[in-house]
Amino acid sequence: MCAADVKADFNMTEKTKATVEEAQPTLGVHCFSERVFEQAVHFQVLKLKDSFFLWVGLQPSMANLAVALPARFDSIPSTSALLGEFSDTTSCTLAQKLCKHTGKQVFVSCNLPTQDGMFLVEVEKRIHKEIKDNPEKFWL
């Protein structure tokens, strides 16, 4: 770029006035807890544009992370484990179910004991209830 080009660009910006618009929030956080089989289970949702991140656990730790997104040519959402032990499919399974239910891209970190299938079923029911009662807390 030569000096004449820079001068021409500078003159153009002097004549153009910028308009300032208030930025709209693109993130939101929603937390809730529930006693499931006498254990306090904590949930935290990070709502995003057309997707959400869900952390579920008994204690503050994030041992894994999975993502599910609607598949273009299949009714079953595509999933992938992003972090943690890949043999533990709990986060992938939950992300896939939530993606299918909501039609949104879903990130899940499920840090719960996986030995008790009924415990996980109750946790999933609580998540679905929260989505039904407060959909605005899950996505923009």
Residue, then its C-alpha position, 0 to 999 in steps of 0.5 A: m500500500c503506498a502513501a497515497d492509498v493510506k491518505a485516501d483511506f484516512n480521508m474516507t474514515e474522517k467523513t464516515k461517522a460511526t454509530v454506537e449500538e448497545a451490545q446485547p448479552t450473548l451468555g447467561v448462567h442459570c444454576f439449580s439444585e435437587r435432592v436425588f435419592e438423598q444426594a444433593v445434585h447441582f446443575q449449572v447452565l451456560k446459555l449460548k446462542d442456539s446452544f447451551f452448556l450443562w454441568v451436572g455434579l455432586q462436587p465442583s469438578m469437571a472430569n469430562l465434556a461431550v458435545a452433541l449436535p443435530a445431524r443433517f441427514d439423521s434423526i440421531p444427533s452426532t456426539s463426541a467426547l471432548l475431554g476426560e475418559f472416553s470409555d465413560t459415555t454418560s456425558c455423550t448419552l445425556a448430550q445426545k438425548l438433550c440435543k434430540h429433545t431441544g434440537k440445539q447443540v448441547f455441551v454436557s459435563c456429567n460428573l455423577p456416579t454411573q453405577d446407579g442407572m435409576f439415579l441417572v434417570e431421575v437426574e435426567k427427569r429433573i433436567h427435562k423439567e427445568i427445560k420445560d419450566n424455564p426454556e429461556k434459561f437454556w438458550l438465547 
